[in-house]
Amino acid sequence: MTAPADRPHRSVLRDIAHRVMLERGLVPDFPRKALAELDGIHGPATRTDAATRDLRDLLWCSIDNDDSRDLDQLTVAEALPGGATKVLVAIADVDAVVTKGSALDEHARQNTTSVYTVAETFPMLPEKLSTDLTSLNPDSDRLAIVIEMVLAGDGSLVSSDLYGASVRNHAKLAYNSVAGWLEGTGPMPPAIGAAKGFDENLRLQDRVAQQLKALRHLHGALDLETIETRPVFDGDVLTDLEADTKNRAKDIIEDFMIAANGVTARYLASKHLPSLRRVVRVPKRWDRIVELAAERGSTLPQGPDAKALDRFLVAAKAADPLRFPDLSLSVIKLLGAGEYVVELPGADVAGHFGLAVKDYTHSTAPNRRFPDVITQRLLKAALAGRGLPYANDELAALARHCTEAEDAAKKVERQVTKSAAAMLLETRIGEQFDAIVTGASDKGTWVRLFTPPVEGRLDGAVAGLDVGHRLRVQLVSTDVQRGYIDFKKVA
């Protein structure tokens, strides 16, 4: 089934996205009550109490995607004697504007996340907030929760603290241009050269991030590198789906946020308070991961072992870097999905197997994730010494709901991406492609093409195929409206 010839691709995909949002139990549009509440908000939150530190003069910067406008975090670093470094991560104080139980909060609670489709973004909070009044925009004073970490030269945590502060973003930076500069393949972004000391500070942040990453890998964090795609439009016409890869600038944010999330979880535990943890349990399909390693000449223990798996992944990446994202995708599928759980004082929940961390929450993206808003409210209650905003049973119900809604959001994003891929492939029926199996169950077998990097279903029963197997397929049909792409195995 093809898209109507007289309608722009972007318009068709937007309609599909709206329909799929509703089918998955998510709300694509803000209710009138929330919009009326929004009309009464005329500026960012301000606070003058003595507990709020004034850190606006620090060399704060944001690093995000080129087109990101909902800025959740700022970072800055300071070299200390003896090779130590102080890293500060400022998180937008969304709760200062979006109060618990408000109409805006109820909408955020229902969807639990911003949904990023190839045609349209469905923000968790209205753009007046998420890209302006609660966003850490450049040259704007904003309230934040600051996570302070003193790190030794090997990346280990020496001490930490949390507090409220006023901050000011002095440079809005983008991943690709910063990475090009750090890696020596591109010029210095103009915003870095605009203020004295910015270049030095970012190189310090880069060094510390690499130390954090190395330390996590020593503990068994997995070196995974998947292929994420982003749409390329010429006006409203979809022309391609490009692969979006990791880089050094993304490492800075990823590693700082992992560290900050760990500090946040441990801070709540130290106050004997409940927390909403993000966990990835021990993989249920470890046997297939062992088989994947054996197919590449490596041996893994019969029981789950994150350090052994990471050693295998590092070696596999060095041996075949071009195909490493395909192996990573297979391992991620076999690890299983993450989930939110409540950790009560004195209890012990599972950690994050892939990150090799025991204490991990989501706290660094409150403009786009509701679990982060929940954590922010728990933190602020702890800092102020007041009663908790959520009862334990309410937190448990929210953990289940956030897991389910996040899963629904990912399915929406995947389905609209598949509709976009079907648009690109609908003129290529009958062509053959190299592919890798990404899913195999009683419900069917799914494959992803190497080029272009799109996923589809394999027609008919195919015995002996499992996640990670490579094969040759032929495109037999596409359905843009339903996001279906069907292949058959080529003998």
Order of alpha helices (4+ residues) and beta strands (2+ residues): alpha-alpha-beta-beta-beta-beta-alpha-beta-beta-beta-beta-beta-alpha-alpha-alpha-beta-beta-alpha-beta-alpha-alpha-alpha-beta-alpha-alpha-beta-beta-beta-beta-beta
